[in-house]
Amino acid sequence: MTMHNVLIVDDECEIREAIEIYLKNEGIRVYQAVDGIEALEVLKEQEIHLILMDLMMPRMDGIKATFKIRESKNIPIIMLSAKSEDTDKILGLNIGADDYITKPFNPMELVARVKSQLRRYTNLGNYKESDDEINVRGLILNKNSRMVTVEEKEVRLTSIEYRILELLMANKGRVFSIEEIYERVWEETFYNGENTVSVHIRRIREKIEINPKEPEYLKVVWGIGYKIEK
């Protein structure tokens, strides 16, 4: 069984140490960084499978670090922040995070979120389709390489964005509600994930559509949900 490597990025030593204890109990190898600059150095030297990223840190904060990481890597990033407002959650998702946890957090919930993201990241597709590629009018998703291209140009997606697009493309023409998308992709019961799903849908559109305001592929069915047009 492969051991997963998680990087904890937080300027508070007590938080890093506490999270490390819980993750190590789950058989996860842990690396630590005090800010974004140190996190980027760790990523150069170690194979990291998931990052727990604090939002507010000195030198380089979580926003700048996430932007930088997303230039070359699509590993899951879970944002940690003491802020609880919806606008901050949306900000974290908009800059490329896959999930968001507000401090103070329940350690068991944190571990569950980490394991869920790791499971999705390392699983190369659960959806029933015989072919390795799904092609929708020039939008191509390759399940083996996890690569997405539009008109032969590669599109860089986060792991959550990839999973949403894979779900919709594997079921072309079917409308999925926000609740169903959340529960299928996040593998958690839907409580109030509407903003989370909507932000990810918007980011996918910005990456795959020529004009996101008039999407060719990812369509909204008002009052119901989203679908990939056949």
Backbone as CSV, one residue per row, in Angstrom:
resi,resn,N_x,N_y,N_z,CA_x,CA_y,CA_z,C_x,C_y,C_z
1,MET,0.847,-1.192,0.000,0.000,0.000,0.000,0.886,1.248,0.000
2,THR,0.625,2.173,-0.927,1.436,3.373,-1.050,1.137,4.358,0.063
3,MET,2.190,4.895,0.672,1.999,5.909,1.708,1.837,7.270,1.046
4,HIS,0.855,8.015,1.483,0.620,9.342,0.939,1.406,10.395,1.705
5,ASN,1.850,11.415,0.986,2.612,12.515,1.578,1.761,13.778,1.594
6,VAL,1.578,14.343,2.760,0.782,15.567,2.919,1.675,16.681,3.457
7,LEU,1.557,17.853,2.838,2.315,19.031,3.273,1.387,19.974,4.029
8,ILE,1.743,20.275,5.274,0.980,21.227,6.091,1.697,22.569,6.040
9,VAL,1.009,23.598,5.580,1.599,24.930,5.460,0.833,25.877,6.379
10,ASP,1.464,26.253,7.485,0.812,27.121,8.471,1.893,27.764,9.322
11,ASP,1.726,29.039,9.635,2.749,29.726,10.427,2.623,29.453,11.919
12,GLU,1.562,28.745,12.325,1.390,28.405,13.736,1.865,26.980,13.981
13,CYS,2.944,26.873,14.763,3.576,25.579,15.022,2.605,24.610,15.693
14,GLU,1.797,25.110,16.644,0.883,24.235,17.377,-0.123,23.575,16.446
15,ILE,-0.600,24.331,15.458,-1.571,23.776,14.506,-0.910,22.714,13.637
16,ARG,0.292,23.005,13.147,0.998,22.026,12.314,1.231,20.727,13.076
17,GLU,1.688,20.869,14.305,2.006,19.678,15.093,0.748,18.871,15.407
18,ALA,-0.346,19.565,15.724,-1.591,18.859,16.052,-2.117,18.094,14.845
19,ILE,-2.114,18.747,13.669,-2.588,18.079,12.451,-1.703,16.883,12.124
20,GLU,-0.387,17.046,12.303,0.539,15.959,11.993,0.232,14.716,12.817
21,ILE,-0.084,14.909,14.086,-0.388,13.761,14.955,-1.565,12.965,14.406
22,TYR,-2.633,13.678,14.021,-3.828,12.996,13.511,-3.562,12.297,12.186
23,LEU,-2.809,12.957,11.308,-2.544,12.352,10.000,-1.619,11.149,10.110
24,LYS,-0.619,11.249,10.981,0.302,10.119,11.161,-0.427,8.893,11.703
25,ASN,-1.444,9.129,12.538,-2.235,8.017,13.056,-2.986,7.283,11.948
26,GLU,-3.150,7.955,10.802,-3.829,7.354,9.648,-2.821,6.793,8.639
27,GLY,-1.547,6.750,9.025,-0.529,6.192,8.144,-0.078,7.142,7.049
28,ILE,-0.262,8.428,7.260,0.107,9.443,6.266,1.430,10.088,6.665
29,ARG,2.360,10.200,5.706,3.628,10.879,5.968,3.405,12.384,5.860
30,VAL,3.952,13.127,6.808,3.676,14.563,6.897,4.952,15.383,6.727
31,TYR,4.842,16.451,5.930,5.888,17.464,5.806,5.299,18.795,6.261
32,GLN,6.169,19.674,6.760,5.692,20.956,7.277,6.401,22.129,6.610
33,ALA,5.678,23.251,6.513,6.255,24.500,6.024,5.587,25.644,6.775
34,VAL,6.343,26.701,7.034,5.820,27.810,7.832,5.155,28.883,6.975
35,ASP,5.398,28.853,5.664,4.778,29.835,4.776,4.863,29.325,3.334
36,GLY,4.348,30.139,2.405,4.317,29.733,1.010,5.683,29.526,0.403
37,ILE,6.640,30.348,0.768,7.987,30.228,0.215,8.612,28.887,0.597
38,GLU,8.486,28.525,1.867,9.037,27.245,2.319,8.272,26.084,1.690
39,ALA,6.963,26.260,1.481,6.158,25.207,0.848,6.650,24.918,-0.562
40,LEU,6.960,25.963,-1.320,7.447,25.781,-2.691,8.780,25.039,-2.705
41,GLU,9.614,25.287,-1.700,10.891,24.582,-1.596,10.672,23.095,-1.323
42,VAL,9.721,22.784,-0.431,9.427,21.379,-0.127,8.921,20.669,-1.383
43,LEU,8.080,21.347,-2.163,7.515,20.740,-3.374,8.587,20.423,-4.416
44,LYS,9.679,21.176,-4.391,10.778,20.895,-5.322,11.525,19.619,-4.954
45,GLU,11.529,19.296,-3.664,12.354,18.197,-3.172,11.567,16.915,-2.879
46,GLN,10.253,17.049,-2.619,9.464,15.892,-2.209,8.251,15.693,-3.113
47,GLU,7.816,14.447,-3.234,6.577,14.163,-3.954,5.411,14.308,-2.972
48,ILE,4.647,15.364,-3.149,3.531,15.664,-2.248,2.220,15.334,-2.947
49,HIS,1.320,14.678,-2.211,0.045,14.255,-2.798,-1.117,15.172,-2.405
50,LEU,-0.947,15.967,-1.351,-2.004,16.890,-0.916,-1.384,17.975,-0.043
51,ILE,-1.961,19.188,-0.121,-1.467,20.313,0.677,-2.588,20.871,1.536
52,LEU,-2.306,21.050,2.816,-3.187,21.802,3.707,-2.586,23.193,3.822
53,MET,-3.263,24.198,3.270,-2.681,25.532,3.100,-3.413,26.579,3.922
54,ASP,-2.705,27.170,4.884,-3.279,28.285,5.647,-3.417,29.493,4.725
55,LEU,-4.451,30.298,4.963,-4.694,31.452,4.097,-3.790,32.629,4.456
56,MET,-3.696,32.947,5.734,-2.939,34.120,6.176,-1.602,33.703,6.776
57,MET,-0.511,34.087,6.087,0.840,33.766,6.564,1.790,34.889,6.167
58,PRO,2.888,35.069,6.914,3.879,36.086,6.536,4.678,35.661,5.305
59,ARG,5.430,36.589,4.748,6.287,36.397,3.561,5.469,36.057,2.314
60,MET,4.925,34.842,2.242,4.050,34.475,1.128,2.812,33.782,1.688
61,ASP,1.641,34.394,1.477,0.410,33.833,2.039,-0.123,32.691,1.182
62,GLY,-1.229,32.100,1.629,-1.790,30.944,0.945,-2.304,31.249,-0.449
63,ILE,-2.768,32.469,-0.658,-3.285,32.852,-1.971,-2.160,32.856,-3.003
64,LYS,-1.082,33.562,-2.714,0.036,33.638,-3.653,0.675,32.264,-3.868
65,ALA,0.782,31.498,-2.783,1.393,30.168,-2.899,0.549,29.257,-3.776
66,THR,-0.768,29.317,-3.610,-1.657,28.478,-4.415,-1.589,28.856,-5.890
67,PHE,-1.587,30.162,-6.164,-1.420,30.620,-7.545,-0.162,30.020,-8.158
68,LYS,0.933,30.085,-7.401,2.220,29.602,-7.902,2.188,28.089,-8.124
69,ILE,1.622,27.364,-7.188,1.560,25.904,-7.290,0.714,25.478,-8.486
70,ARG,-0.386,26.187,-8.703,-1.303,25.827,-9.790,-0.709,26.069,-11.187
71,GLU,0.418,26.744,-11.261,1.078,26.920,-12.559,1.616,25.603,-13.098
72,SER,1.892,24.652,-12.208,2.512,23.408,-12.660,1.933,22.137,-12.056
73,LYS,1.138,22.248,-10.980,0.651,21.048,-10.299,-0.861,21.104,-10.080
74,ASN,-1.497,19.917,-10.137,-2.928,19.851,-9.895,-3.266,19.047,-8.644
75,ILE,-2.289,18.877,-7.751,-2.540,18.109,-6.527,-3.594,18.829,-5.682
76,PRO,-4.371,18.073,-4.890,-5.417,18.692,-4.071,-4.843,19.693,-3.070
77,ILE,-5.530,20.813,-2.927,-5.165,21.830,-1.937,-6.401,22.133,-1.097
78,ILE,-6.285,21.931,0.207,-7.359,22.278,1.136,-6.933,23.523,1.896
79,MET,-7.734,24.592,1.776,-7.411,25.846,2.446,-7.841,25.792,3.911
80,LEU,-7.012,26.358,4.779,-7.320,26.499,6.197,-7.346,27.977,6.541
81,SER,-8.396,28.422,7.215,-8.452,29.834,7.578,-9.358,30.040,8.775
82,ALA,-9.028,31.051,9.576,-9.871,31.408,10.717,-11.112,32.161,10.267
83,LYS,-11.131,32.607,9.015,-12.276,33.353,8.507,-13.393,32.400,8.122
84,SER,-14.629,32.816,8.389,-15.759,31.928,8.137,-16.743,32.472,7.111
85,GLU,-16.541,33.703,6.630,-17.485,34.281,5.689,-17.449,33.557,4.355
86,ASP,-18.609,33.510,3.691,-18.701,32.840,2.397,-17.755,33.437,1.375
87,THR,-17.538,34.767,1.447,-16.668,35.410,0.459,-15.255,34.866,0.537
88,ASP,-14.800,34.548,1.736,-13.449,33.998,1.891,-13.380,32.566,1.378
89,LYS,-14.454,31.818,1.570,-14.493,30.459,1.036,-14.430,30.500,-0.484
90,ILE,-15.200,31.389,-1.073,-15.218,31.515,-2.533,-13.856,31.968,-3.039
91,LEU,-13.216,32.891,-2.306,-11.874,33.339,-2.690,-10.916,32.152,-2.734
92,GLY,-10.946,31.327,-1.697,-10.067,30.166,-1.662,-10.304,29.234,-2.832
93,LEU,-11.556,29.013,-3.184,-11.880,28.141,-4.318,-11.472,28.781,-5.635
94,ASN,-11.661,30.083,-5.742,-11.339,30.786,-6.983,-9.850,30.759,-7.303
95,ILE,-9.022,30.736,-6.287,-7.587,30.761,-6.548,-7.024,29.365,-6.799
96,GLY,-7.897,28.344,-6.798,-7.444,27.015,-7.181,-7.509,25.960,-6.102
97,ALA,-8.068,26.303,-4.930,-8.197,25.301,-3.878,-9.304,24.313,-4.234
98,ASP,-9.193,23.088,-3.718,-10.194,22.056,-3.960,-11.227,21.995,-2.848
99,ASP,-10.844,22.433,-1.656,-11.754,22.380,-0.513,-11.342,23.464,0.470
100,TYR,-12.170,23.666,1.494,-11.967,24.769,2.434,-12.448,24.334,3.802
101,ILE,-11.610,24.505,4.810,-11.984,24.177,6.182,-11.716,25.396,7.071
102,THR,-12.705,25.729,7.886,-12.595,26.909,8.741,-12.057,26.527,10.120
103,LYS,-11.097,27.311,10.589,-10.591,27.142,11.956,-11.568,27.802,12.934
104,PRO,-11.735,27.229,14.133,-11.207,25.928,14.572,-11.997,24.802,13.913
105,PHE,-11.311,23.710,13.590,-11.959,22.609,12.892,-11.955,21.349,13.751
106,ASN,-12.875,20.467,13.431,-12.934,19.170,14.081,-11.847,18.289,13.463
107,PRO,-10.912,17.783,14.243,-9.815,16.978,13.684,-10.289,15.781,12.865
108,MET,-11.388,15.152,13.299,-11.898,13.996,12.569,-12.440,14.412,11.205
109,GLU,-13.058,15.589,11.153,-13.549,16.098,9.875,-12.377,16.407,8.953
110,LEU,-11.330,17.004,9.506,-10.148,17.324,8.707,-9.544,16.051,8.114
111,VAL,-9.377,15.031,8.941,-8.811,13.767,8.464,-9.698,13.168,7.380
112,ALA,-11.010,13.227,7.571,-11.941,12.668,6.586,-11.833,13.404,5.258
113,ARG,-11.709,14.737,5.312,-11.574,15.527,4.086,-10.257,15.194,3.370
114,VAL,-9.199,15.058,4.139,-7.893,14.732,3.557,-7.942,13.377,2.868
115,LYS,-8.474,12.372,3.546,-8.530,11.027,2.985,-9.430,10.980,1.750
116,SER,-10.503,11.751,1.788,-11.416,11.797,0.646,-10.734,12.398,-0.578
117,GLN,-10.008,13.500,-0.371,-9.288,14.137,-1.486,-8.185,13.231,-2.021
118,LEU,-7.466,12.561,-1.128,-6.402,11.649,-1.558,-6.975,10.478,-2.350
119,ARG,-8.101,9.973,-1.913,-8.738,8.852,-2.607,-9.137,9.258,-4.027
120,ARG,-9.705,10.456,-4.169,-10.115,10.916,-5.497,-8.908,11.197,-6.375
121,TYR,-7.865,11.764,-5.775,-6.689,12.144,-6.564,-5.949,10.925,-7.108
122,THR,-5.888,9.867,-6.310,-5.123,8.692,-6.719,-5.961,7.684,-7.497
123,ASN,-7.271,7.872,-7.518,-8.146,6.964,-8.271,-8.316,7.518,-9.677
124,LEU,-7.880,6.773,-10.659,-7.904,7.273,-12.038,-9.239,7.046,-12.718
125,GLY,-10.334,7.400,-12.045,-11.636,7.390,-12.709,-12.490,6.198,-12.344
126,ASN,-13.662,6.471,-11.780,-14.575,5.408,-11.380,-15.768,5.255,-12.318
127,TYR,-15.930,6.179,-13.229,-17.141,6.188,-14.025,-17.098,5.119,-15.110
128,LYS,-18.217,4.468,-15.324,-18.297,3.321,-16.227,-18.275,3.781,-17.679
129,GLU,-17.184,3.570,-18.314,-17.044,3.891,-19.733,-15.970,2.986,-20.295
130,SER,-16.230,2.368,-21.419,-15.309,1.373,-21.950,-14.057,2.006,-22.535
131,ASP,-14.182,3.156,-23.148,-13.040,3.796,-23.790,-12.233,4.614,-22.788
132,ASP,-10.951,4.780,-23.097,-10.091,5.588,-22.242,-10.307,7.083,-22.473
133,GLU,-10.852,7.434,-23.639,-11.069,8.837,-23.971,-12.553,9.136,-24.153
134,ILE,-12.941,10.326,-23.703,-14.284,10.843,-23.974,-14.098,12.082,-24.832
135,ASN,-14.767,12.116,-25.977,-14.602,13.220,-26.923,-15.952,13.867,-27.182
136,VAL,-16.046,15.143,-26.868,-17.268,15.908,-27.133,-16.906,17.093,-28.018
137,ARG,-17.006,16.895,-29.319,-16.779,17.973,-30.280,-15.466,18.726,-30.031
138,GLY,-14.381,17.999,-29.898,-13.071,18.632,-29.726,-12.638,18.815,-28.292
139,LEU,-13.563,18.608,-27.352,-13.212,18.596,-25.928,-12.933,17.141,-25.564
140,ILE,-11.665,16.836,-25.241,-11.253,15.449,-25.024,-10.728,15.265,-23.611
141,LEU,-11.236,14.247,-22.940,-10.768,13.879,-21.601,-10.193,12.474,-21.681
142,ASN,-8.919,12.337,-21.333,-8.239,11.049,-21.336,-8.134,10.538,-19.898
143,LYS,-8.775,9.392,-19.632,-8.834,8.880,-18.266,-7.497,8.345,-17.773
144,ASN,-6.684,7.807,-18.679,-5.397,7.241,-18.267,-4.405,8.331,-17.868
145,SER,-4.308,9.368,-18.697,-3.348,10.438,-18.424,-3.951,11.556,-17.584
146,ARG,-5.291,11.529,-17.419,-6.031,12.597,-16.730,-5.815,13.937,-17.432
147,MET,-5.581,13.883,-18.713,-5.351,15.105,-19.486,-6.634,15.529,-20.184
148,VAL,-6.887,16.824,-20.192,-8.027,17.391,-20.896,-7.500,18.364,-21.939
149,THR,-8.007,18.243,-23.162,-7.603,19.161,-24.225,-8.845,19.725,-24.911
150,VAL,-8.712,20.951,-25.384,-9.760,21.589,-26.186,-9.116,22.018,-27.488
151,GLU,-9.610,21.463,-28.598,-9.028,21.754,-29.909,-7.502,21.559,-29.882
152,GLU,-7.088,20.434,-29.259,-5.689,19.997,-29.189,-4.821,20.860,-28.270
153,LYS,-5.423,21.760,-27.513,-4.671,22.558,-26.548,-4.965,22.032,-25.145
154,GLU,-3.898,21.745,-24.378,-4.077,21.183,-23.040,-4.703,22.199,-22.092
155,VAL,-5.624,21.703,-21.267,-6.285,22.521,-20.256,-5.861,21.997,-18.888
156,ARG,-5.343,22.873,-18.049,-4.906,22.457,-16.713,-6.062,22.568,-15.734
157,LEU,-6.471,21.431,-15.163,-7.569,21.392,-14.203,-7.073,20.897,-12.852
158,THR,-7.690,21.372,-11.785,-7.419,20.799,-10.467,-8.096,19.435,-10.401
159,SER,-7.802,18.663,-9.375,-8.387,17.325,-9.270,-9.906,17.375,-9.157
160,ILE,-10.432,18.360,-8.412,-11.889,18.484,-8.277,-12.509,18.909,-9.594
161,GLU,-11.904,19.865,-10.292,-12.412,20.288,-11.597,-12.435,19.109,-12.563
162,TYR,-11.379,18.317,-12.540,-11.305,17.141,-13.411,-12.441,16.176,-13.102
163,ARG,-12.685,15.929,-11.824,-13.719,14.970,-11.427,-15.107,15.445,-11.856
164,ILE,-15.368,16.741,-11.713,-16.666,17.278,-12.144,-16.825,17.113,-13.653
165,LEU,-15.788,17.491,-14.384,-15.865,17.401,-15.838,-15.983,15.943,-16.286
166,GLU,-15.255,15.049,-15.634,-15.330,13.629,-15.978,-16.746,13.100,-15.762
167,LEU,-17.345,13.462,-14.635,-18.713,13.025,-14.342,-19.684,13.486,-15.425
168,LEU,-19.599,14.768,-15.791,-20.529,15.319,-16.771,-20.269,14.767,-18.171
169,MET,-18.987,14.645,-18.544,-18.666,14.148,-19.884,-18.998,12.660,-20.042
170,ALA,-18.854,11.895,-18.979,-19.173,10.470,-19.032,-20.674,10.232,-19.140
171,ASN,-21.446,11.276,-18.871,-22.910,11.173,-18.924,-23.469,12.291,-19.792
172,LYS,-22.940,12.382,-20.997,-23.305,13.470,-21.920,-24.821,13.589,-22.072
173,GLY,-25.317,14.815,-21.957,-26.736,15.077,-22.141,-27.559,14.948,-20.879
174,ARG,-27.017,14.295,-19.840,-27.757,14.144,-18.587,-27.553,15.368,-17.707
175,VAL,-28.633,15.846,-17.119,-28.559,17.004,-16.230,-28.313,16.536,-14.797
176,PHE,-27.263,17.092,-14.176,-26.952,16.793,-12.783,-27.275,18.012,-11.924
177,SER,-27.996,17.792,-10.840,-28.260,18.885,-9.904,-26.988,19.228,-9.145
178,ILE,-26.952,20.416,-8.552,-25.805,20.819,-7.734,-25.597,19.828,-6.602
179,GLU,-26.695,19.398,-5.995,-26.603,18.442,-4.888,-25.970,17.130,-5.348
180,GLU,-26.385,16.638,-6.517,-25.856,15.367,-7.015,-24.387,15.487,-7.390
181,ILE,-24.017,16.612,-8.022,-22.613,16.825,-8.364,-21.764,16.813,-7.095
182,TYR,-22.231,17.530,-6.085,-21.468,17.618,-4.832,-21.295,16.234,-4.211
183,GLU,-22.378,15.468,-4.120,-22.307,14.180,-3.435,-21.517,13.146,-4.245
184,ARG,-21.551,13.244,-5.587,-20.800,12.300,-6.419,-19.303,12.630,-6.430
185,VAL,-18.972,13.922,-6.452,-17.569,14.338,-6.575,-16.889,14.447,-5.216
186,TRP,-17.554,15.092,-4.265,-16.955,15.265,-2.935,-17.165,14.030,-2.055
187,GLU,-18.103,13.178,-2.466,-18.415,11.957,-1.727,-18.808,12.260,-0.295
188,GLU,-19.588,13.312,-0.123,-20.097,13.724,1.182,-21.561,14.111,1.029
189,THR,-22.309,14.050,2.125,-23.709,14.479,2.104,-23.784,15.972,1.856
190,PHE,-24.670,16.382,0.979,-24.827,17.789,0.614,-25.595,18.516,1.707
191,TYR,-24.987,19.582,2.223,-25.679,20.436,3.181,-25.812,21.841,2.612
192,ASN,-24.672,22.457,2.342,-24.718,23.816,1.796,-23.515,24.017,0.892
193,GLY,-23.428,23.188,-0.143,-22.281,23.252,-1.034,-22.552,23.951,-2.343
194,GLU,-23.659,24.727,-2.405,-24.039,25.351,-3.681,-22.953,26.280,-4.199
195,ASN,-22.428,27.144,-3.321,-21.361,28.059,-3.736,-20.137,27.290,-4.209
196,THR,-19.801,26.234,-3.489,-18.623,25.442,-3.831,-18.728,24.877,-5.244
197,VAL,-19.850,24.269,-5.563,-20.040,23.686,-6.896,-20.055,24.772,-7.954
198,SER,-20.780,25.858,-7.699,-20.907,26.936,-8.685,-19.561,27.557,-9.029
199,VAL,-18.720,27.731,-8.025,-17.401,28.314,-8.265,-16.559,27.379,-9.135
200,HIS,-16.601,26.091,-8.852,-15.833,25.149,-9.657,-16.362,25.075,-11.092
201,ILE,-17.671,25.116,-11.255,-18.254,25.116,-12.601,-17.779,26.341,-13.370
202,ARG,-17.772,27.492,-12.720,-17.327,28.720,-13.383,-15.865,28.624,-13.799
203,ARG,-15.036,28.042,-12.926,-13.623,27.899,-13.258,-13.418,26.942,-14.425
204,ILE,-14.189,25.857,-14.468,-14.085,24.915,-15.591,-14.453,25.619,-16.884
205,ARG,-15.538,26.378,-16.854,-15.968,27.106,-18.049,-14.891,28.067,-18.539
206,GLU,-14.257,28.756,-17.612,-13.221,29.712,-17.994,-12.053,29.023,-18.694
207,LYS,-11.884,27.740,-18.419,-10.754,27.010,-18.983,-11.090,26.276,-20.285
208,ILE,-12.347,25.848,-20.443,-12.670,25.028,-21.618,-13.491,25.763,-22.672
209,GLU,-14.103,26.893,-22.289,-14.979,27.594,-23.221,-14.271,28.777,-23.877
210,ILE,-14.551,29.011,-25.151,-14.028,30.198,-25.828,-14.654,31.434,-25.216
211,ASN,-15.967,31.390,-25.013,-16.695,32.479,-24.358,-17.495,31.888,-23.211
212,PRO,-16.966,31.964,-21.975,-17.646,31.351,-20.832,-19.071,31.855,-20.623
213,LYS,-19.386,33.070,-21.072,-20.735,33.614,-20.905,-21.714,32.982,-21.883
214,GLU,-21.195,32.410,-22.955,-22.024,31.691,-23.923,-21.399,30.308,-24.153
215,PRO,-21.490,29.445,-23.155,-20.772,28.162,-23.196,-21.260,27.237,-24.305
216,GLU,-20.304,26.577,-24.922,-20.609,25.603,-25.967,-20.736,24.202,-25.391
217,TYR,-19.981,23.919,-24.337,-19.944,22.572,-23.781,-20.742,22.437,-22.487
218,LEU,-20.362,23.213,-21.473,-20.927,23.056,-20.133,-22.124,23.987,-19.980
219,LYS,-23.316,23.402,-20.046,-24.550,24.188,-20.068,-25.250,24.160,-18.715
220,VAL,-25.921,25.264,-18.389,-26.783,25.308,-17.219,-28.219,25.081,-17.666
221,VAL,-28.931,24.270,-16.896,-30.364,24.087,-17.098,-31.032,24.755,-15.903
222,TRP,-31.564,25.936,-16.124,-32.008,26.796,-15.028,-33.010,26.083,-14.121
223,GLY,-32.719,26.170,-12.817,-33.591,25.581,-11.831,-33.372,24.089,-11.626
224,ILE,-32.499,23.487,-12.451,-32.257,22.042,-12.328,-30.786,21.752,-12.043
225,GLY,-29.871,22.168,-12.952,-28.466,21.871,-12.720,-27.614,22.103,-13.958
226,TYR,-26.635,21.215,-14.174,-25.669,21.382,-15.259,-25.558,20.100,-16.073
227,LYS,-25.105,20.270,-17.325,-24.880,19.126,-18.190,-23.818,19.474,-19.229
228,ILE,-23.215,18.444,-19.797,-22.366,18.588,-20.965,-23.241,18.321,-22.182
229,GLU,-23.319,19.286,-23.064,-24.157,19.155,-24.270,-23.631,18.048,-25.158
230,LYS,-24.524,17.222,-25.682,-24.104,16.140,-26.579,-23.563,16.729,-27.878
